[in-house]
Amino acid sequence: MRDEYTSAFYDVVKEASETTGYQLPIEIESYVVMLLADKIDKPNFLPERSFAEALMALKQPYRLTEKNWAILVYSLQAYFQNME
């Protein structure tokens, strides 16, 4: 992960937050920035299964790690942001 990617993606996340009016917790913002900066040079970073398939395959969802909870919360928020 290169520092110039981190600062560029931080600006993008902040701009998106200001544009949409949604404020993410700093931990999730940081995670998104680091994830984007880490995966930008890897062309095949998309998962094999969809998010819904992975969620439905969980046998014990209460045992998710913090990283997986962050992904879950961010994905659900992104999916339902246009619904009223």
Buried (B, 14 or more C-beta within 10 A) or exposed (E): EEEEBBEBBBEEBEEEEEEEEEEBEEEBBBBBBBBBBBBBEEEEEEEEEEEEEBBEEEEEEEEEEEEBEBBBEBBEEEEEEEEE
